[in-house]
Structure formats: C-alpha cells, structure tokens
Amino acid sequence: MHDERHTVVERELELGLVLSPERSIPVPARLMYRTDDPYAVHVTFHIGSDSPVHWTFARELLVEGVFRPCGEGDVRVWPTKADGRSLVCMALTSPDGDALVEAPAAAVSAWLERTLRVVPPGTEKDRLGLDKGLSDLLAMAHGEGTGPDEAWGPQEFPEAGA
C-alpha cells in the first residue's frame, strides 16, 4: 500500500577525501535516504564551495559494498581497513572529475540498518505507488464509458502512399 507520507533517514558524518595514498582531507557529508525514492541513497559533500556536490546511487550498491567490492562504472564501493579502522571506500567518477572517499564503516552500516528497517529489501516497489498509478491511468482510459476514441478524439491515420 502506498503511503503519501515519506520518511527521510539522514546522517551527518565526516568522510576522508583521498588525495594520495598517504594523504586525505576531511570532508563533511550528509547521507540521505528517502522512502519516496526507495532504491537510492543520496550523498551530499560539502567541499567548502558555495554549491555542495550531490551523488545519487543504488542503496543496494552501498549495502553490498560494506561487505565486498562491488559496482562498476561511475560508482564503485568496497570495504577496507586502514590504521586499524574499518572503512567503506567509494570511488566516484564523473565528467567533472574523479574522487575517492573513505567513510567510517560503523557509521555507514548503522545508517544503512536504519534505512533497511524503514524500507526492507524487496519492498521498495511497494513504496513507489506504481500499482495505484497504473490503476488510475487505466480507469481514466476505460472508465465511465469513455473509450480511447472518446477520450482522445477519433483516430486519424493517413492513407498509405498519401
């Protein structure tokens, strides 16, 4: 059943923007999950400019990336350890440039668990309201004695070769 109310699960945290194998700089970021966009996670990086950088990718990719390397193309995610800390790495590629960021695995995992409690895996499609939208569309097309000809006017097709 589609609920018109939407839940947002957010987490502010500090990520490390990797500049070289020996050096990274802290970057404030916000993880956001919205039940009205149930397949996606949104990450906003506040890099000290007027406009933050936004990335959106599959929640499933981040969930899997906490445990094993995954993804191809623009977003790749994998777990790692550095200096005794468990991290989740995200390699992000865009026409504007590439970035490698590291996030504390415990914080990401705790946030992901909250999103999975709000919308369990496999129930995302129930949040989209597609069945209701399709029912409404079909009712408009076929309801109240209005067939396609009445709803959109008579069909006109040119004669072949005309």
Secondary structure, DSSP 8 states (H G I E B T S, - for coil): ---S---EEEEEEEEEEEEETTEEEEEEEEEEEETTSTTEEEEEE--SSSS-EEEEEEHHHHHHHTTS-B--TTEEEEEEEETTEEEEEEEEEETTEEEEEEEEHHHHHHHHHHHHHHS-TT-GGGGTTHHHHHHHHHHHHHGGG--HHHHH-------TT-
